[in-house]
Amino acid sequence: AFVLMMIGYAGLGLAFTFDMFLVAILFMGIGAGAFKPIISATIAHITTEGQRNTAYSIYYWMINLGAMSFNLIIGIYFALFNVDYTIAFAIFFVSSAFISVNLCIALFLYRNPKEPDRDLSVVQAVGRIVPALQDWKFVILLIIYSTFWIMFSINHTFLGVYMEDFNKMPAGFSVFLLATINPGTIVVAGPILAKLVANIESMTAIIAGYLIFVAGLMLMAFSIDPFSFVAGIILFTVGEFIVHPNFISYISKIAPRDKMAIYLASIFIAVGIGNI
């Protein structure tokens, strides 16, 4: 997974046609798609049910720490040194270098919490997703969850363009710095939110998070200035942080023990549908 992501990021830096860019993104996508379920399943295998809500909150907090740090560093660097965007492709090589660090961690520090079935072929392993997708209650749950990702995807696609084109971007802000608000809110408020929902039943937390998320989007829709718009981003981020870790936790609790990795991997079908 990490090798594929390294190739993908480096490919983005080297791409000079759209077709090359697209192939590089596919490498990244396949790599990330293989990596994320492994982390989710690892956490499920090394925690008790009572620890899951907190464990997945920590996992999601760490993701957002990276998202905030990288956008903040790049945003400040571009702002201070007035960097020519024609050399921005170098960011992709920096990203590839960071993935190489992850590769070293995986090779030298990671240990399987559950030994893999080495007699299983790749085709057989992929085929194990069929029983999960025959569980119609689970499939309905994924469809419902994809609506969360439909709403969330505006944060990475429509939001920056909208704020620039309609002059809602706060003074001194850029798309890079705007992108730090969402993960930055999670980094600051995440530990408090994790404690608040640690002992709440997962589905109850998910429903509460959905309502907060929608309230944030409504505030953005009816905002009259950049600051109320940013307040909406912060509010929907609070909802996001409650929903996503608790959803993973919920699936880890309802999945058959011998199919847990497959069920957790299937969550990303909902992510894919939402982003498409």
C-alpha positions in Angstrom: 0.0 0.0 0.0 2.8 2.4 0.9 4.8 1.6 -2.2 1.8 2.3 -4.4 1.2 5.6 -2.6 4.8 6.6 -3.0 4.6 5.9 -6.7 1.4 7.8 -6.9 2.7 11.0 -5.2 5.9 11.0 -7.1 3.9 10.4 -10.3 1.8 13.5 -9.6 5.1 15.5 -9.4 6.3 14.1 -12.7 3.0 14.2 -14.6 2.8 16.6 -17.5 -0.4 15.4 -19.1 -3.8 14.8 -17.6 -3.7 11.1 -18.4 -0.4 10.8 -16.4 -2.0 12.7 -13.6 -5.0 10.4 -13.6 -2.9 7.3 -13.5 -0.9 8.7 -10.6 -4.1 9.4 -8.7 -5.3 5.8 -9.3 -2.0 4.5 -7.7 -2.6 6.8 -4.7 -6.2 5.7 -4.4 -5.5 2.0 -4.6 -2.7 2.4 -2.0 -4.8 4.4 0.4 -7.8 2.0 -0.2 -5.6 -0.9 0.9 -4.0 0.9 3.8 -7.0 2.4 5.7 -8.9 -0.8 6.3 -5.8 -2.4 7.7 -5.5 0.3 10.3 -9.2 0.1 11.2 -9.0 -3.7 11.6 -5.8 -3.5 13.6 -7.4 -1.1 16.1 -10.5 -3.4 16.3 -8.2 -6.4 17.1 -6.2 -4.8 19.8 -9.0 -3.1 21.7 -12.0 -4.1 23.7 -15.5 -3.0 22.8 -15.4 -0.5 25.7 -12.2 1.1 24.3 -13.3 1.3 20.7 -15.0 4.8 20.7 -11.9 6.4 22.2 -9.5 4.3 20.1 -11.1 5.4 16.8 -11.3 9.0 18.0 -7.5 8.9 18.6 -7.0 7.4 15.1 -9.1 10.1 13.5 -7.4 12.8 15.6 -4.0 11.7 14.3 -5.2 11.8 10.7 -6.3 15.3 11.2 -3.1 16.3 13.0 -1.3 15.4 9.7 -3.9 17.2 7.5 -3.7 20.4 9.6 0.1 20.4 9.9 0.9 19.9 6.3 -1.7 22.5 5.0 -0.5 25.0 7.6 3.2 24.6 6.8 2.6 24.8 3.1 0.1 27.7 3.4 2.5 29.8 5.6 5.4 29.0 3.3 3.6 30.1 0.2 2.3 33.2 1.9 5.6 34.3 3.4 7.9 33.6 0.4 5.4 34.4 -2.4 6.1 31.0 -4.0 5.5 30.7 -7.7 2.8 28.1 -8.1 4.7 26.6 -11.1 7.1 24.9 -8.6 4.3 23.7 -6.3 4.7 20.2 -7.8 7.6 19.8 -5.4 4.9 19.2 -2.6 4.2 15.8 -4.2 7.8 14.7 -3.8 7.8 15.8 -0.2 4.6 13.8 0.3 6.3 10.7 -1.3 9.2 11.2 1.2 6.8 11.2 4.1 5.2 8.0 2.9 8.6 6.4 2.8 8.8 7.1 6.6 5.5 5.2 7.0 7.0 2.4 5.0 9.9 2.1 7.4 7.5 2.1 10.4 5.5 -0.7 8.7 8.6 -2.8 8.0 10.4 -2.4 11.3 7.8 -1.6 14.0 4.4 -2.9 12.9 3.3 -6.4 14.1 0.2 -8.2 13.0 -2.3 -8.4 15.8 -3.8 -11.4 14.0 -1.7 -13.6 11.7 -2.8 -13.5 8.1 -4.0 -16.6 6.2 -1.1 -17.1 3.9 -2.8 -19.9 2.0 -5.5 -17.5 0.8 -5.1 -16.2 -2.7 -5.8 -12.5 -3.5 -8.9 -13.5 -5.5 -10.2 -15.6 -2.6 -9.6 -12.7 -0.2 -11.4 -10.2 -2.4 -14.2 -12.7 -2.7 -14.8 -12.6 1.0 -16.5 -9.2 0.6 -19.5 -10.9 -1.1 -21.1 -12.2 2.2 -20.7 -8.7 3.7 -22.5 -7.2 0.8 -25.2 -9.9 1.0 -26.0 -8.6 4.5 -28.8 -6.2 3.4 -29.0 -4.4 6.8 -25.3 -3.6 6.5 -25.7 -2.4 2.9 -28.6 -0.1 3.8 -26.3 1.3 6.6 -23.6 1.9 4.1 -26.0 3.7 1.8 -27.2 5.9 4.6 -23.6 6.6 5.7 -22.6 7.6 2.1 -24.9 10.7 2.6 -22.5 11.8 5.3 -19.7 11.7 2.8 -21.7 13.5 0.2 -22.0 16.4 2.6 -18.4 16.1 3.8 -16.9 16.0 0.3 -17.8 19.7 -0.2 -15.1 20.5 2.2 -12.4 19.3 -0.2 -14.0 20.2 -3.5 -16.6 23.0 -3.6 -15.7 25.0 -0.4 -12.4 26.6 -1.4 -13.7 27.6 -4.9 -16.9 29.0 -3.4 -15.2 31.1 -0.8 -12.8 32.6 -3.3 -15.4 33.2 -6.1 -18.0 34.8 -3.8 -15.5 36.8 -1.8 -16.1 35.0 1.5 -12.5 34.2 2.1 -11.3 36.0 5.3 -8.5 38.6 4.7 -5.1 37.0 4.6 -6.5 33.5 4.0 -5.7 31.1 1.2 -7.2 27.8 0.2 -4.3 26.1 2.1 -5.1 28.0 5.3 -8.8 27.4 4.8 -8.1 23.7 4.7 -6.5 23.9 8.2 -9.8 24.9 9.8 -11.5 21.5 9.6 -8.6 19.4 10.8 -7.4 22.2 13.2 -10.8 22.1 14.9 -10.5 18.4 15.4 -6.9 18.7 16.8 -8.1 21.3 19.3 -11.5 20.0 20.3 -11.0 16.3 19.5 -9.7 15.2 22.9 -12.6 16.9 24.7 -15.2 15.4 22.3 -13.6 12.0 22.5 -14.1 12.0 26.3 -17.7 13.2 26.0 -18.7 10.4 23.7 -16.4 7.6 25.1 -19.2 6.0 27.1 -22.2 6.9 24.8 -23.7 4.1 22.8 -22.2 4.4 19.3 -25.4 4.8 17.3 -26.7 7.5 19.7 -23.4 9.4 19.2 -23.7 9.0 15.4 -27.2 10.5 15.3 -26.1 13.4 17.5 -23.1 14.0 15.3 -25.2 14.0 12.1 -27.5 16.7 13.6 -24.6 18.9 14.6 -23.0 18.3 11.1 -26.2 19.5 9.4 -26.5 22.5 11.7 -23.0 23.5 10.7 -23.9 23.3 7.0 -27.1 25.3 7.6 -25.0 28.0 9.3 -22.7 28.1 6.3 -25.6 28.4 3.9 -27.2 31.3 5.7 -23.9 33.1 6.7 -23.7 36.8 6.0 -19.9 37.2 6.5 -16.7 35.2 6.3 -16.6 34.7 10.1 -20.0 33.1 10.4 -19.1 30.9 7.4 -16.0 29.8 9.2 -18.1 29.2 12.4 -20.2 26.9 10.3 -17.1 24.9 9.2 -16.1 24.6 12.8 -19.6 23.4 13.8 -19.9 20.8 11.1 -16.3 19.6 11.9 -17.5 18.9 15.5 -20.3 16.8 14.0 -17.9 15.0 11.7 -15.5 14.1 14.5 -18.4 12.5 16.5 -19.8 10.7 13.5 -16.9 9.0 11.7 -14.9 7.4 14.6 -18.1 6.2 16.2 -19.4 4.7 12.9 -16.2 2.7 12.5 -16.5 1.7 16.2 -20.1 0.6 15.6 -19.3 -1.5 12.6 -16.5 -3.2 14.5 -19.0 -4.2 17.2 -21.7 -5.6 15.0 -19.4 -7.3 12.5 -19.0 -11.1 12.8 -15.6 -11.6 14.5 -14.2 -13.7 11.6 -15.3 -11.1 9.0 -14.4 -7.9 10.9 -11.7 -6.8 8.5 -14.0 -7.2 5.5 -16.8 -5.2 7.2 -14.4 -2.4 8.2 -13.0 -2.3 4.7 -16.5 -2.1 3.2 -17.0 1.2 5.1 -14.9 2.8 2.4 -17.4 1.9 -0.2 -19.7 4.5 1.4 -16.7 7.0 1.4 -16.2 6.4 -2.3 -19.9 6.8 -3.1 -20.1 10.0 -1.2 -17.0 11.5 -2.8 -18.0 10.5 -6.3 
